[in-house]
Amino acid sequence: MSSYYKHHVFFCLNQREAGENCCAQHNAKAMQEYAKKRCKELGIAGGEGRVRINKAGCLNRCELGPVLVVYPEAVWYTFVDEKDIDEIIDSHLLNGKPVERLMVDR
């Protein structure tokens, strides 16, 4: 069985209480919104065979945060800013080449 989406991207947007480290503290929501907008601009967002950018609750990888995961490949990334998101979109989502320098599991 193949994946409905070519790439399904989940951004952890978890907010922990009492100041504990979490993806929400690292601008994850803004980067998720940026990725969604960028994929729409590139014409790759949409339904079957396309890219879907989603929000996720806790992905239980807060110590590596902020994190996102790209399925069906199950490639986990960390990121800092829009440049990192652009690199993930351009290299991985458009050209099928994971971005080694941003991967958290190698």
GUVORO-49269 format. One record per residue (C-alpha): x, y, z. Coordinates in steps of 0.2 Angstrom, whole numbers, plus 5000, padded with zeros to 4 digits. Layout:
% residues N
    xx    yy    zz
     X     Y     Z
...
This chain:
% residues 106
    xx    yy    zz
  5000  5000  5000
  5007  5017  4995
  5005  5033  5005
  4991  5045  5000
  5003  5060  5001
  5020  5060  4992
  5026  5068  5008
  5016  5071  5024
  5025  5083  5036
  5021  5085  5054
  5028  5099  5065
  5028  5097  5083
  5019  5112  5091
  5018  5106  5109
  5018  5118  5123
  5024  5112  5140
  5020  5120  5156
  5032  5127  5169
  5045  5132  5157
  5050  5115  5151
  5059  5114  5135
  5047  5111  5120
  5045  5115  5102
  5033  5129  5104
  5047  5139  5113
  5057  5138  5097
  5046  5146  5085
  5038  5130  5078
  5021  5137  5075
  5028  5151  5064
  5039  5139  5054
  5024  5127  5051
  5014  5141  5045
  5028  5147  5034
  5031  5129  5027
  5012  5128  5023
  5012  5144  5014
  5028  5140  5004
  5022  5123  4998
  5006  5132  4992
  5016  5145  4983
  5027  5131  4975
  5011  5122  4969
  5015  5106  4978
  5002  5107  4992
  4986  5098  4991
  4979  5080  4990
  4984  5064  4983
  5002  5063  4977
  5006  5080  4984
  5013  5087  5000
  5003  5090  5016
  5010  5101  5030
  5001  5097  5047
  5002  5103  5065
  5005  5089  5078
  5004  5088  5097
  5019  5081  5106
  5030  5070  5096
  5040  5066  5112
  5057  5072  5105
  5057  5089  5114
  5076  5087  5119
  5079  5088  5100
  5067  5102  5097
  5060  5110  5087
  5057  5095  5077
  5047  5090  5062
  5045  5073  5053
  5042  5069  5035
  5033  5053  5030
  5032  5041  5022
  5051  5041  5024
  5051  5044  5043
  5065  5057  5042
  5066  5068  5057
  5073  5086  5056
  5077  5100  5068
  5077  5118  5061
  5080  5136  5067
  5073  5147  5054
  5065  5150  5037
  5081  5146  5028
  5081  5128  5036
  5063  5126  5031
  5067  5131  5013
  5081  5119  5012
  5070  5105  5018
  5057  5109  5005
  5069  5112  4991
  5080  5097  4994
  5068  5084  5002
  5051  5088  4997
  5054  5094  4979
  5070  5083  4975
  5069  5068  4986
  5086  5071  4994
  5085  5072  5013
  5095  5086  5021
  5108  5077  5031
  5114  5093  5042
  5096  5095  5049
  5092  5077  5052
  5091  5072  5070
  5092  5053  5067
  5106  5047  5056
